């Protein structure tokens, strides 16, 4: 991920931390992962990047960052995010 793409991702994450709501083309819901889960869409000169996250009351939880190579999110990425989300929730109990 280039420096420009990292800056864009950081800027968008800061907006989320401030409670701002993002929509297309920057972000879209990902109900296949879980409630309040979304993906940031970062276009870069080297390709397209995704940051999968969940909005909690007190935090933005980053579940995965990956280079998008196909039109559909890979099943393995979705499974990884679900597992990480479960681990996060279990740790908070």
Buried (B, 14 or more C-beta within 10 A) or exposed (E): BEEEBEEBBEEBBEBBEEEEEBEEEBBEEBEEBBEBBBBBBBEBEEEEBBBBBBBEEEEBBBBBBBEBEEEEBEEEBBEBBBEBBEEBEEEEE
